[in-house]
Amino acid sequence: MTAADAIVLAGGRASRMGGVDKPAIVIGGRSMLDAALAAVGARGEIVVVGPHRPELDPRIQQVREVPPGSGPVAAIGTGLSALGPDPAPWIVVLAADMPFLTPATVDELLRRAAESTTDAVFAIDASGRPQYLVGVWRRTALAAALAGLDALVNQPMKAIVPTETTLIELPGTGDCDTEEEVRRARATVADRATARLDLTAARARIAAELTPLVAYEAELGEVSGAALAAPIVAAGALPRFDVSAMDGYAVCGDGPWQLRRDIGFAGGARPVGLLPGEAVRIATGAHVPDGTTSVLRDEFADVTGDALTRRPDTPIRGDVRARGEDQMVGDLLAPAGTRVTAALRSAAASVEVTAGLVRGPVRARIVMTGDEIRSTGPLQAGQTRDSIGPVLPDLLAGLGVTVIDRVHLRDTDHGFDDMLTATAGFDLLVVVGATGGGAADQLRSAIARAEARVVVPRLAMRPGGSTVVAELPAGPTVLGLPGNPFAAIAVLLALTPAIVAARTAAPPPRPVYGPLHNATETAGPVQRITPARYVPEGGWTADTSVRTAHLAGLIDRDGLVIVPPDATDGTIVEFLPLPG
């Protein structure tokens, strides 16, 4: 993620809507100011210019242009002056009157800015109109443009727009200046709330619309499953000093050599310097003495008494790892967005880094729903055994999610509302059941009452069509899974990696593709997800039918395949491996 500070303009009173507080207008479960702040994310320092809003995160600076209402240029100048002494090279400038801004909008602006030679990049909305309040500036260019004006009050934006700019058409950059535009935006949200999305579209929405977690400093060994929120650079050289790459002899000159009695061990005292014609026994990883010209490995050496010679016809090699040949102080080890894995922790420790700025890991609560479900004890009339709740923690752990607890929610009048309110300590609520349209399926109505923003309303996939993904106003993501065991696990494997990537501001995992040899008999009229096995020649064969009321269909299977509608034999499909 490119480092950038942000100025969000939130002082606008909508004269064409009776002077209402336009940034506070709620569309799709969040205010337009919240949409702008979510689009910016946690890239750097954020300044909101406008009337004080006590509900904002205290880490966000709030300032007011003087006099209030003196136009966007004055507001930008006030915001720039409020940014701290350690500036980022880029400034994101957003107006808080665009309900469909997403992090992907800002990502694309910053990407194009980094590639461009111009001083500013601005969005073009769907009507072809440049949006000068959806842009990225070089900090130095913005400061110079403001300094070049005699006064900032009531200046039009065109007074500071550079002569040479980059304009890019981006979705979701239309503003809402009238009551009719607000009505249309809300109607768009309502239409989105009933749409069925295939997995590609669902994952794209998740990536674009879920809000990244707040970044914090942590010991890397304690946050497996998190992602870096800032790059890791080497704090020490690797190797720290010149070391032997092999067991053998540190030598000075071309030989033959006089072998000294001392020995260099890894972690031991460094042998004293070599004179021409001298050699010393040395172990792999030991600090070579001054004067070493190479290391003669054991299999190339002949020793007679104190005389050391090279065996005939053996290659001449250095076999010394020079200080810093892998990493020098300040070298990039891993960029922001890199997953915190055992490999990253090890590599970071090797260059003296044990902590970093991270997001995550995503913390989840599992919620099993329905009076008919029972986890333990004898079953009563009408009850069924909870066969997936006990395995969900292991599956989620394999997907990079830390499960905090697992609870059973009874079918009560207020149970779902309470569940969506008591979310402290969780980033993800995985709710199994109650996502359909039955009498006991209350999750969707509770999500609406909570004023959550629906990201994925339903899936155009079998099984799993009743899935819902939403973001609560307090921040947690809701992943509502079908109550059907196989459908729940299939959707969990298909969508959870995208949710984890979005919440930790990491790239999505690289998908695994290959040919499906029996696609013709497996495919249906809509996207399908079904168990599959590897075949020796590469690719997979899929189960053409699966019993979805239990997980027996996953026994002795390697994973799941996502089969496009009307696929034919040999079609390249995505494969989802089953976590161990």
C-alpha positions in Angstrom: 0.0 0.0 0.0 1.5 3.3 -1.1 2.1 5.8 1.8 0.0 8.9 1.4 -1.6 11.5 3.7 -5.2 12.5 3.1 -7.3 15.7 3.3 -11.0 14.9 3.4 -13.3 17.9 2.8 -16.4 17.6 5.1 -17.6 21.1 5.6 -20.2 21.2 2.8 -23.7 22.4 3.6 -26.0 21.3 0.7 -27.6 24.6 -0.4 -29.7 22.7 -3.0 -31.0 20.4 -0.2 -32.0 23.0 2.4 -28.6 23.3 4.0 -28.3 19.8 5.4 -25.0 18.4 6.6 -24.2 16.7 3.3 -21.2 14.5 4.5 -23.5 13.1 7.3 -26.1 11.8 4.8 -26.4 8.1 5.2 -26.6 6.0 2.0 -26.3 2.2 2.2 -25.7 2.1 5.9 -22.9 4.6 6.2 -22.5 8.3 5.8 -20.7 9.8 2.9 -18.0 11.0 5.2 -17.5 7.4 6.4 -17.3 6.3 2.7 -14.5 8.8 2.1 -12.6 7.8 5.3 -12.9 4.1 4.4 -11.6 4.7 0.9 -8.5 6.5 2.4 -7.9 3.7 4.9 -4.9 3.8 7.1 -2.2 4.9 4.6 -0.9 7.8 6.6 -2.1 10.9 8.4 -5.7 12.0 7.9 -7.1 15.5 8.3 -10.9 16.1 8.1 -11.7 19.7 7.3 -15.1 20.8 8.5 -17.2 21.2 11.6 -16.1 19.1 14.6 -17.5 15.6 14.7 -17.1 13.9 18.1 -17.9 10.5 16.7 -14.7 10.3 14.5 -11.7 8.3 15.5 -9.5 10.5 17.8 -6.5 9.6 15.6 -8.0 11.7 12.8 -7.2 15.4 13.0 -10.1 17.7 12.7 -9.6 21.3 11.6 -11.9 24.1 10.2 -11.1 26.5 7.4 -11.4 30.2 8.2 -13.9 31.6 7.6 -16.1 28.5 7.5 -17.6 27.8 4.2 -14.9 29.7 2.3 -14.5 27.1 -0.5 -12.5 23.9 -1.3 -9.2 25.7 -1.9 -9.2 27.3 1.5 -10.2 24.0 3.1 -7.3 22.2 1.3 -4.9 24.8 2.4 -6.0 24.4 6.0 -5.8 20.7 5.8 -2.3 20.8 4.3 -1.1 23.1 7.1 -2.4 20.7 9.7 -0.5 17.7 8.4 2.4 16.6 10.6 6.2 17.2 10.3 6.9 13.8 8.7 5.0 14.1 5.4 4.2 11.5 2.9 5.1 12.3 -0.7 1.5 12.0 -1.9 -1.7 13.8 -0.8 -5.1 12.2 -1.4 -7.8 14.9 -1.6 -11.4 13.7 -1.3 -14.7 15.4 -1.0 -17.2 13.7 1.4 -20.1 13.7 -0.9 -19.6 10.5 -2.9 -21.3 7.5 -1.4 -19.6 4.8 -3.6 -16.0 5.7 -3.0 -13.9 2.6 -2.2 -10.3 1.8 -1.3 -9.9 0.5 -4.8 -10.6 4.1 -6.1 -7.7 5.5 -4.0 -5.5 2.5 -4.8 -5.9 3.2 -8.6 -5.3 6.9 -8.2 -2.1 6.3 -6.3 -0.9 3.6 -8.7 -1.4 5.9 -11.7 0.2 8.8 -9.8 3.3 6.7 -9.1 3.6 5.9 -12.9 2.9 9.4 -14.1 5.2 12.4 -14.6 2.3 14.8 -13.9 1.8 16.6 -10.6 -1.8 15.4 -10.0 -4.1 12.6 -11.0 -7.9 13.1 -10.9 -10.9 10.9 -11.4 -13.4 11.2 -14.2 -17.0 10.3 -13.3 -19.4 8.3 -15.4 -20.7 11.4 -17.1 -17.2 12.3 -18.3 -16.7 15.2 -15.9 -13.4 15.6 -14.1 -13.7 15.4 -10.3 -11.0 17.6 -9.0 -12.0 16.7 -5.4 -11.2 13.0 -6.1 -7.5 13.1 -6.7 -3.9 12.5 -5.7 -1.3 15.3 -5.7 2.4 15.4 -5.3 2.8 17.2 -2.0 5.3 19.6 -3.3 3.1 20.5 -6.3 0.0 21.1 -4.1 2.0 23.3 -1.7 3.4 25.3 -4.6 0.0 25.8 -6.2 -1.5 27.1 -2.9 1.5 29.3 -2.3 1.1 30.9 -5.7 -2.3 32.4 -4.9 -2.7 35.8 -3.3 -5.6 34.5 -1.2 -7.3 31.1 -0.7 -10.7 32.2 0.3 -13.5 31.5 -2.3 -11.1 30.4 -5.0 -12.3 27.8 -7.5 -10.5 24.5 -7.7 -9.3 25.3 -11.2 -7.1 28.0 -9.7 -4.8 25.4 -8.4 -5.2 22.5 -10.8 -1.9 22.0 -12.7 -1.7 22.6 -16.4 -0.6 19.0 -17.0 -2.7 16.4 -15.1 -3.6 12.7 -15.5 -7.4 12.0 -15.8 -8.7 8.4 -15.3 -12.3 7.2 -15.4 -13.2 5.5 -12.2 -16.5 4.0 -11.0 -18.2 5.3 -7.9 -16.9 8.9 -8.3 -20.2 10.6 -8.9 -21.2 13.1 -6.2 -24.6 13.7 -4.6 -25.5 17.4 -4.7 -29.3 17.2 -4.9 -32.1 15.3 -3.2 -32.7 13.5 -6.5 -29.0 12.3 -6.7 -29.3 11.0 -3.1 -32.6 9.2 -4.0 -30.9 7.6 -7.0 -27.9 6.6 -4.9 -30.2 4.9 -2.4 -32.1 3.2 -5.1 -28.8 1.8 -6.5 -28.0 0.4 -3.0 -31.4 -1.2 -2.9 -30.8 -2.8 -6.3 -27.4 -4.1 -5.2 -29.0 -5.6 -2.1 -31.0 -8.0 -4.2 -28.4 -8.9 -6.8 -26.9 -12.4 -7.1 -23.1 -12.3 -7.7 -20.8 -15.0 -9.0 -17.7 -15.6 -7.0 -15.5 -13.3 -9.1 -17.9 -10.4 -8.7 -18.4 -11.1 -5.0 -14.7 -11.2 -4.3 -14.2 -8.0 -6.2 -16.8 -6.2 -4.1 -15.3 -7.6 -0.9 -11.8 -6.3 -2.0 -13.2 -2.9 -2.9 -15.7 -2.3 -0.1 -14.6 -3.8 3.2 -12.7 -1.5 5.5 -9.1 -2.4 6.4 -8.4 -3.0 10.0 -6.4 -0.3 12.0 -2.7 -0.8 11.8 -0.7 -1.3 15.0 2.8 -2.2 16.1 3.3 -5.8 17.2 5.9 -8.5 17.7 5.9 -10.6 14.5 6.0 -13.8 16.4 2.7 -13.0 18.0 0.6 -12.1 14.9 0.6 -15.1 12.6 -2.0 -14.5 10.0 -1.7 -10.7 10.1 -0.3 -8.6 7.1 2.3 -5.9 7.2 0.9 -2.4 7.2 4.3 -0.9 6.4 7.4 -2.4 4.6 10.1 -4.2 6.6 13.6 -3.0 5.9 16.8 -4.7 7.1 18.1 -3.3 10.4 21.3 -5.4 10.1 23.4 -6.8 7.3 23.0 -10.4 6.2 25.5 -11.9 6.7 26.6 -9.6 9.5 30.2 -10.2 8.5 32.2 -12.3 6.1 31.6 -16.0 6.9 32.7 -19.3 5.6 30.2 -21.0 3.3 31.7 -24.4 3.8 33.6 -26.6 6.3 37.3 -26.4 5.2 40.2 -24.0 5.5 40.4 -20.2 5.3 43.5 -19.5 3.1 45.5 -16.5 2.1 47.0 -16.6 -1.4 47.2 -19.4 -4.0 48.9 -22.1 -2.0 50.4 -24.3 -0.9 49.7 -23.1 2.7 51.1 -23.5 6.1 48.3 -24.8 8.4 48.0 -23.0 11.7 46.9 -24.8 14.9 43.9 -22.5 15.7 40.3 -23.2 14.5 37.4 -20.9 13.6 34.0 -22.1 14.8 30.6 -20.5 14.1 29.8 -18.3 17.0 33.3 -18.6 18.4 36.2 -16.2 18.5 37.4 -14.9 15.2 40.8 -16.3 14.2 43.6 -13.7 14.0 44.4 -12.4 10.6 46.2 -14.6 8.0 49.5 -13.8 6.4 50.2 -14.8 2.8 50.7 -18.6 2.6 48.8 -19.3 5.9 45.6 -21.3 6.4 43.4 -22.0 9.4 40.7 -24.7 9.9 37.2 -23.1 9.7 33.6 -24.3 10.1 30.6 -23.3 8.1 29.2 -20.0 9.3 32.4 -18.9 11.1 33.8 -15.4 10.8 36.7 -15.7 8.4 39.9 -14.0 9.5 41.3 -10.8 8.0 43.5 -11.6 4.9 41.3 -14.5 3.8 41.2 -14.8 0.0 39.0 -17.9 -0.2 37.9 -21.0 1.7 39.2 -24.3 0.5 36.4 -26.8 1.2 37.3 -30.2 2.9 36.7 -32.3 -0.2 39.2 -30.2 -2.2 42.0 -30.3 0.4 45.0 -32.5 1.1 46.7 -32.1 4.5 50.1 -33.6 5.3 51.2 -32.6 8.7 51.0 -28.8 8.7 51.1 -28.5 4.9 47.8 -27.8 3.1 47.5 -28.2 -0.7 44.6 -28.2 -3.2 43.8 -31.5 -4.8 44.5 -31.7 -8.5 41.7 -30.9 -10.9 39.4 -29.4 -8.3 37.6 -26.2 -9.1 38.7 -22.9 -7.6 35.8 -21.4 -5.6 35.6 -18.5 -3.2 33.2 -20.2 -0.7 33.0 -17.0 1.4 29.7 -15.3 2.0 30.5 -11.6 2.0 29.0 -9.2 4.6 25.6 -7.9 3.3 25.6 -10.0 0.1 21.9 -11.0 0.8 20.7 -7.8 2.6 22.3 -4.5 3.5 21.0 -2.2 6.2 18.0 -0.4 4.7 17.3 -2.9 2.0 13.6 -3.9 1.5 12.8 -7.3 2.9 9.0 -7.3 2.4 6.5 -4.7 1.2 3.3 -3.7 2.9 0.6 -6.2 2.5 2.9 -9.2 2.9 1.4 -12.0 5.0 3.1 -12.6 8.4 4.3 -16.2 8.0 7.0 -18.4 9.5 9.2 -17.5 6.5 8.7 -13.8 7.0 9.4 -14.0 10.7 12.6 -16.0 10.1 13.8 -13.7 7.4 13.1 -10.6 9.5 14.9 -12.0 12.5 17.9 -12.7 10.3 18.2 -8.9 9.6 17.5 -7.9 13.3 13.8 -7.1 12.9 11.3 -8.7 15.3 8.4 -6.3 15.2 6.5 -4.3 12.7 3.4 -2.4 11.8 0.6 -4.9 11.0 -3.1 -5.3 10.4 -4.8 -8.4 11.9 -4.9 -11.2 12.3 -8.6 -11.2 11.7 -10.4 -12.3 14.9 -13.6 -14.2 14.5 -16.6 -15.3 16.5 -18.5 -18.3 15.1 -22.3 -18.2 15.6 -24.3 -21.3 15.1 -28.0 -20.6 14.8 -31.2 -22.5 15.2 -33.1 -24.2 18.1 -32.8 -27.6 16.3 -29.0 -27.6 16.5 -27.3 -29.3 19.5 -23.5 -29.6 20.0 -23.3 -32.0 23.0 -25.6 -34.3 24.9 -28.3 -36.6 23.7 -30.6 -35.3 20.9 -34.2 -34.5 21.7 -37.1 -34.8 19.3 -36.6 -32.6 16.3 -33.0 -31.8 17.1 -29.9 -32.5 14.9 -26.2 -32.7 15.8 -24.0 -29.7 15.1 -21.6 -31.3 12.7 -19.8 -28.3 11.4 -19.4 -25.9 14.4 -16.6 -28.1 15.9 -14.6 -28.1 12.7 -15.0 -24.4 11.7 -12.1 -23.2 14.0 -9.6 -25.5 12.3 -10.8 -24.6 8.9 -10.7 -20.9 9.7 -7.2 -21.2 11.2 -6.1 -22.7 8.0 -7.4 -19.6 6.2 -5.5 -17.2 8.5 -8.3 -16.4 10.9 -8.0 -16.5 14.7 -11.2 -17.9 16.2 -11.9 -16.2 19.6 -15.0 -18.2 20.5 -18.0 -20.2 19.2 -21.5 -19.6 20.4 -25.0 -21.0 19.8 -27.8 -18.5 19.1 -31.3 -19.6 19.9 -34.3 -18.4 17.8 -35.4 -15.5 19.9 -37.0 -12.2 19.1 -33.9 -10.1 19.9 -31.1 -12.6 19.7 -29.8 -11.5 16.2 -30.0 -7.8 17.1 -28.0 -8.5 20.3 -25.4 -10.5 18.3 -24.8 -7.7 15.8 -24.4 -5.2 18.6 -22.1 -7.1 21.0 -19.1 -7.2 18.6 -16.3 -5.8 20.8 -13.1 -7.9 20.3 -14.1 -9.3 16.9 -13.4 -8.4 13.3 -15.5 -11.1 11.7 -18.8 -12.7 12.7 -19.2 -16.1 10.9 -22.9 -16.9 11.2 -24.1 -20.3 10.1 -27.8 -20.5 9.2 -30.6 -18.0 9.2 -29.6 -16.5 5.8 -32.5 -17.8 3.7 -36.1 -16.6 3.6 -37.7 -19.0 6.1 -39.7 -18.1 9.1 -36.7 -18.6 11.4 -34.2 -16.9 9.0 -33.7 -13.6 10.8 -30.2 -12.6 9.9 -31.0 -10.4 6.9 -33.6 -8.4 8.7 -31.3 -7.9 11.7 -28.5 -6.7 9.3 -31.0 -4.1 7.9 -32.0 -3.0 11.4 -28.3 -2.6 12.4 -27.9 -0.3 9.4 -25.1 -2.5 8.1 -23.8 -2.1 4.6 -24.5 -5.1 2.5 -21.5 -6.0 0.3 -22.5 -9.3 -1.1 -26.3 -9.8 -1.0 -26.5 -13.3 -2.5 -24.4 -15.6 -4.6 -25.2 -16.9 -8.1 -23.7 -20.3 -7.1 -25.0 -23.7 -6.1 -24.8 -24.5 -3.4 -24.4 -21.3 -1.3 -26.9 -18.9 -3.0 -28.2 -17.6 0.3 -24.8 -16.3 1.5 -24.6 -12.7 2.7 -21.6 -10.5 3.4 -22.1 -7.1 5.2 -20.1 -4.6 7.2 -21.5 -3.3 10.5 -21.3 0.4 11.4 -18.9 -0.5 14.2 -16.6 -2.2 11.8 -16.9 -6.0 12.0 -17.6 -8.0 8.9 -20.6 -10.4 8.9 -20.2 -13.5 6.8 -23.6 -15.2 6.8 -23.3 -18.8 5.6 -26.1 -21.2 4.6 -27.2 -23.7 7.3 -26.6 -26.6 5.0 -23.2 -28.1 6.1 -21.6 -28.6 2.7 -22.8 -25.3 1.4 -21.5 -23.5 4.5 -18.0 -25.0 4.2 -17.8 -24.5 0.4 -18.6 -20.8 0.8 -16.3 -20.4 3.7 -13.4 -21.7 1.7 -14.3 -19.6 -1.3 -14.9 -16.2 0.4 -12.9 -16.1 3.6 -9.5 -15.6 1.9 -10.9 -12.5 0.1 -12.3 -11.2 3.4 -9.0 -11.7 5.2 -7.1 -10.0 2.4 -9.5 -7.0 2.4 -9.5 -6.5 6.2 -5.7 -6.7 6.4 -5.1 -4.6 3.2 -3.2 -7.5 1.6 -3.2 -8.8 -1.9 -5.7 -11.7 -2.4 -4.0 -15.1 -2.4 -2.9 -16.4 -5.8 -5.6 -18.8 -7.1 -4.8 -22.3 -8.2 -6.1 -23.2 -11.7 -6.1 -26.3 -13.8 -8.2 -28.4 -16.2 -11.3 -30.1 -15.0 -11.5 -33.4 -17.0 -15.2 -34.1 -16.5 -16.5 -30.6 -16.6 -19.3 -31.4 -19.1 -21.1 -33.8 -16.8 -20.4 -31.6 -13.7 -21.4 -28.1 -15.0 -24.9 -26.7 -14.6 -26.8 -23.5 -15.7 -25.1 -21.5 -12.9 -21.7 -21.5 -11.2 -21.2 -24.6 -9.2 -18.8 -25.7 -6.4 -18.2 -29.3 -5.8 -15.6 -31.7 -4.3 -12.7 -32.9 -6.5 -9.6 -35.1 -6.7 -6.2 -34.7 -8.3 -5.5 -36.8 -11.3 -2.0 -38.1 -12.1 -1.8 -36.3 -15.5 -2.6 -32.9 -13.8 -5.9 -31.2 -13.0 -8.9 -32.7 -11.3 -12.0 -34.8 -11.7 -15.1 -33.5 -9.8 -17.9 -35.2 -8.1 -20.9 -34.8 -10.4 -23.3 -34.9 -7.4 -22.8 -34.3 -3.7 -25.0 -34.8 -0.7 -25.0 -31.4 1.0 -26.6 -32.2 4.4 -23.3 -33.4 5.7 -19.5 -33.4 5.0 -19.0 -37.0 4.0 -18.5 -35.8 0.4 -15.2 -34.2 1.4 -13.7 -37.4 2.8 -10.8 -38.5 0.6 -11.1 -35.4 -1.6 -8.3 -32.9 -2.2 -10.4 -29.9 -2.4 -13.2 -28.1 -4.2 -13.5 -26.9 -7.8 -15.5 -23.9 -9.0 -17.2 -24.9 -12.2 -18.4 -22.2 -14.6 -21.8 -22.5 -16.2 -22.0 -24.9 -19.2 -18.3 -25.8 -18.9 -16.9 -28.5 -21.1 -14.2 -31.1 -20.5 -10.8 -29.6 -20.1 -12.1 -26.2 -19.0 -9.6 -24.4 -16.7 -11.2 -24.0 -13.3 -10.2 -22.7 -9.9 -9.3 -25.2 -7.3 -9.7 -24.6 -3.5 -7.5 -27.0 -1.4 -8.9 -28.3 1.8 -7.0 -26.9 4.8 -5.2 -29.7 6.7 
